[in-house]
Amino acid sequence: MSPLRLVALLATLLTAATTAGAHDFWLIPIASRVPANSDLVVYGQTSSAFPTTLSAVTPDRLTEARVVGALDDERIVALSTHANSLVLRHRPKAQGQKLVAVSVGWRQVKETADSFRKYLVAEGAEHALTHYDQTGQLPTSDIVRRYAKYGKTVVEFGSGPRAFDRVLGQPLEFVPLTDPAEARVSSELRVRLLFQGKPLTGARIHAGRAGEKGEAPQADATFTSLDGGVISIPITGPGLWNVRTIHVVPAPAGADANWDVHWSTFVFNVLSGR
């Protein structure tokens, strides 16, 4: 397909998909710093507007719910829902910085080739549409698409060793290279994106923060991961930040689907002081 025809196709699909929106899955800690004698509580939020939620992922859909420290790795068993949020509650055994990680298992969708193209545009994956069009891999008949979502956040539990750069093994995973607890306005947070444990170069990644009370909505920034899967995120203001991406690939041989869509997010808090 010529570049002009592809641009026309993208415009047509985008118009057709205006009522659809991406539904990321975020882990939102009730507090980014928790006393060692308290429970760590995190909400799982699903929507297209960070950090709000439209529906609750139910505990039965989770394939992973963990609290991971520098030297410890504990399963979260206190899982519930409240209103439109998944609720995770856990009191770690040891103090220190903790990563909370959740994986939401596969769900399948049967759709037409045209519907798959519209989906890619609606979910902000035009780069995948372009790539697979150029390689001749876009489907021309009905397909089965499956999707899974992975969320991470970081919480300070008392005081202790750092855990921010631990690789947890999620299929699509953001791994901070600098400590989010040290992020301040006018600094940067460096993050590596891994797919199946290997750096993912050329991925389209979005980052932004929730506007504080009285602020206008905050515009997200978009990055492309460089060699080593690394991006540097300029910290432009205090508050709750998120980094997110999706990665679309043909499903592996023997899978019960034709295409896999992986969603990944990472949430951290930036303090206002220096």
C-alpha positions in Angstrom: 0.0 0.0 0.0 1.3 3.4 -0.9 2.0 6.0 1.9 -0.9 8.2 0.6 -3.3 5.3 0.6 -2.2 4.3 4.1 -2.7 7.8 5.4 -6.2 7.8 3.9 -6.9 4.4 5.5 -5.8 5.7 8.9 -8.0 8.7 8.6 -11.0 6.6 7.6 -10.4 4.1 10.5 -9.9 6.9 13.0 -13.2 8.5 12.1 -15.0 5.2 12.4 -13.4 4.6 15.8 -14.1 7.9 17.5 -16.6 6.3 19.9 -14.0 3.7 21.0 -11.2 4.3 23.4 -8.3 2.6 24.9 -8.9 1.0 28.3 -5.6 0.8 30.1 -5.2 -1.0 33.5 -3.4 1.1 36.2 -2.4 0.2 39.7 -3.0 3.3 41.9 -1.7 3.2 45.4 -3.8 4.8 48.1 -0.5 6.2 49.5 2.9 6.2 47.9 4.5 6.0 51.4 3.1 3.6 53.9 4.2 3.1 57.6 5.6 -0.3 58.2 2.8 -1.2 60.7 0.1 -0.5 58.1 -1.5 -2.3 55.1 -0.4 -1.5 51.6 -3.6 -0.8 49.6 -3.7 -0.4 45.8 -6.6 0.1 43.5 -6.8 -1.5 40.0 -8.3 1.0 37.6 -9.6 0.5 34.1 -10.4 3.4 31.8 -9.0 5.7 29.1 -8.5 8.6 31.5 -5.8 8.3 34.1 -6.3 7.6 37.0 -10.1 7.1 36.8 -11.9 3.8 36.4 -15.0 2.6 34.5 -15.1 -1.0 35.5 -13.5 -3.4 38.0 -11.3 -6.2 37.0 -12.5 -9.2 39.1 -9.9 -11.2 41.1 -10.7 -14.4 39.1 -9.1 -12.8 36.0 -5.7 -12.3 37.6 -2.8 -14.6 36.8 -0.4 -12.6 39.1 -0.7 -10.3 42.1 2.6 -9.7 43.9 4.4 -7.4 46.2 8.2 -7.5 45.5 11.0 -6.0 47.5 14.7 -6.0 47.0 15.0 -9.4 48.7 11.4 -10.7 49.0 8.5 -11.7 46.7 5.1 -12.2 48.3 1.8 -13.2 46.8 -1.2 -10.9 47.4 -4.3 -12.9 48.5 -6.5 -10.2 49.8 -8.3 -9.3 46.6 -11.7 -7.8 46.2 -13.7 -5.2 44.3 -15.2 -1.9 45.4 -17.4 0.1 43.1 -15.5 0.2 39.8 -12.1 -0.7 41.2 -10.1 -3.9 41.9 -8.7 -3.6 45.5 -5.4 -5.2 46.6 -4.5 -5.2 50.3 -1.2 -6.6 51.7 1.1 -6.1 54.7 4.7 -7.1 53.6 6.9 -8.9 56.1 9.9 -6.7 55.5 10.4 -3.0 55.1 11.7 -1.3 52.0 10.7 -0.1 48.6 8.1 -2.4 47.1 6.9 -3.1 43.6 3.2 -4.1 43.2 2.6 -6.2 40.1 -0.6 -7.5 38.6 -1.2 -9.4 35.4 -4.7 -9.7 33.9 -5.1 -12.9 31.9 -6.0 -13.4 28.3 -9.4 -12.5 26.9 -10.4 -13.3 23.3 -12.3 -11.4 20.6 -13.4 -12.8 17.3 -13.6 -10.1 14.6 -13.3 -9.3 11.0 -10.1 -8.0 9.3 -11.7 -4.6 9.0 -12.6 -4.6 12.7 -9.0 -5.5 13.6 -7.7 -2.5 11.7 -10.2 -0.2 13.4 -9.2 -1.6 16.7 -5.5 -0.8 16.1 -6.3 2.8 15.3 -8.8 3.2 18.2 -6.2 1.9 20.7 -3.4 4.2 19.4 -1.5 1.4 17.6 -1.3 3.0 14.2 2.4 2.2 14.2 1.5 -1.5 14.3 -1.0 -1.1 11.5 1.6 0.6 9.4 4.3 -2.0 10.2 2.1 -5.0 9.5 0.8 -3.4 6.3 4.3 -2.9 5.1 5.3 -6.5 5.9 2.1 -7.9 4.3 0.9 -9.5 7.6 -2.4 -7.7 8.0 -5.3 -10.1 8.0 -7.7 -10.3 5.1 -10.2 -12.6 6.7 -11.8 -13.1 10.2 -9.3 -13.5 13.1 -9.2 -14.2 16.8 -7.5 -11.5 18.8 -6.6 -12.0 22.5 -5.3 -9.4 24.9 -3.7 -9.3 28.4 -2.8 -6.4 30.7 0.1 -5.9 33.1 0.3 -3.2 35.8 3.1 -2.1 38.1 3.5 0.6 40.7 6.0 1.4 43.4 5.4 2.1 47.1 7.7 3.0 50.0 6.9 0.6 52.9 8.7 2.0 55.9 12.3 2.4 55.0 14.8 -0.1 53.6 16.5 -1.4 50.4 15.5 -0.3 46.9 13.6 -2.5 44.5 12.7 -0.2 41.6 15.0 -1.9 39.0 14.0 -5.5 39.7 12.8 -7.4 36.6 9.6 -9.2 37.5 9.1 -11.2 34.3 5.8 -9.8 33.0 5.6 -10.4 29.2 5.6 -6.6 28.6 7.2 -4.7 31.4 8.4 -1.3 32.3 11.6 -1.4 34.4 12.8 1.9 36.0 16.5 2.6 35.6 16.4 5.5 38.0 14.6 5.5 41.4 11.1 6.9 41.0 11.2 8.0 44.7 14.0 10.4 43.7 12.1 12.0 40.8 11.5 15.7 41.2 10.2 18.4 38.9 12.7 19.3 36.2 14.4 15.9 36.6 14.0 12.8 34.4 12.9 9.3 35.0 14.7 6.7 32.8 12.7 3.6 32.0 13.4 0.4 30.0 10.7 -1.5 28.2 11.1 -5.2 28.0 9.1 -7.7 25.9 9.5 -11.4 26.8 12.5 -10.3 28.9 14.3 -8.5 26.0 14.6 -4.7 25.4 11.9 -3.5 23.0 13.2 -0.8 20.6 10.9 1.4 18.5 7.9 1.1 20.8 5.4 4.0 21.0 5.1 4.9 24.7 3.0 7.5 26.4 3.6 9.3 29.7 1.7 11.9 31.7 0.4 12.9 35.0 -2.9 13.5 36.7 -3.6 17.2 37.0 -3.8 18.4 40.5 -6.9 20.2 41.9 -7.6 23.4 40.0 -5.2 22.5 37.1 -6.3 22.1 33.5 -6.1 18.6 32.0 -2.5 17.6 31.5 -1.4 16.7 27.9 0.5 13.4 27.6 3.9 13.1 26.0 4.7 10.4 23.4 8.1 8.7 23.1 9.7 6.1 21.0 12.0 3.6 22.8 15.6 3.8 21.7 18.3 1.1 21.6 18.0 -0.9 24.8 14.3 -0.1 25.0 15.0 3.0 27.0 13.1 6.3 27.2 13.8 9.4 29.4 10.6 11.0 30.8 10.9 14.8 31.7 9.2 15.4 35.0 7.2 18.6 34.4 5.1 18.6 37.6 4.3 16.9 40.9 1.7 14.3 41.4 0.7 10.9 40.1 2.4 9.8 36.9 1.8 6.9 34.5 3.8 5.4 31.7 1.9 3.1 29.3 2.1 1.2 26.0 0.6 -1.6 24.0 2.5 -4.1 21.8 0.7 -6.0 19.0 2.3 -9.2 17.6 1.1 -12.3 15.7 0.2 -15.0 18.2 2.8 -17.8 18.6 2.3 -21.1 16.9 -0.2 -23.3 18.7 -2.0 -20.4 20.4 -5.8 -20.3 20.4 -5.6 -16.9 18.7 -4.1 -15.2 15.6 -3.0 -12.0 17.2 -1.8 -11.0 20.7 -2.2 -7.6 22.2 -0.1 -6.8 25.3 -0.9 -3.8 27.5 1.6 -2.5 30.1 1.5 0.4 32.6 3.8 1.8 35.3 2.6 4.3 38.0 4.7 6.4 40.3 4.4 9.5 42.4 6.5 12.7 42.1 6.8 14.8 45.3 6.6 18.6 45.0 9.7 19.4 47.1 13.3 19.1 46.0 
